[in-house]
């Protein structure tokens, strides 16, 4: 039986999920959290769906061994490739995942929406189905970003390369019409300001984090697992790299961000 006092686990292929973790810790201030970054295998977005599932399953098994009460997949690629099967395999555990916030942008009345994501997410059947739902309501431009998550994984020392990458990536005919940007990879919010600066009109940014946080609250509450009695939140960082420098990077990104 799951214990209300146990932590919530958040995992990603690397540092990206720390941006998700930051929002969740603020929305659920009475909960403890464990963050696991699979940085030894980052990024997931350019691997096969089968291999991503294998990696995600290995992480989930490690987190279950830590006696967590819920797992949040803070990786769009892993959510698409692994979440349904993981939910079937571990039915006793609430497993949630992040997805591109396309619906949120459409519901806000945005008409020209740019979706930035990894190649695997953009080409996944789940995303293609989601895009098709809104094709009559907005112009949707889906742009795969190979290599961007890997650059972000390197931290502040890659800022110059990231700026150059974004300048090349975001030069396309419809750029002046864009009124919303959906960040379909949890690495990308770390460079949200740099992305926004590429557009004179400063399009609104959508991450999907608030919706994920509200869903997490709901899932915990209906299972009587939502804490309200603790005021000394504890956050533990773990990494598949098993290097102190990696954990230091996680803490720095959590505290200060990247851009």
Buried (B, 14 or more C-beta within 10 A) or exposed (E): EBEBEBBBBBBBBBBBBBBBBBBBBEBBEEBBBBBBBBBBBBBBBBBEBEEBBBBBBEBBEBBBEEEBBBBBBBBBBBBBBBBBEBBEEBEEBBBBBBBBBBBBBBEEEBBBBBBBBBBBBBBBEBBEEBBEEBEEBBBBBBBBBBBBBBBBBBBBEBBEEBBEBBEEBBEEEEBEBBBBBBBBBBBBBBBBEBBBBBBEEEBBBBBBBEBBBEBBBEBBEEEEBBBEEEEEBEBEBBBBBEEEEBBEBBEBBBEEBBB
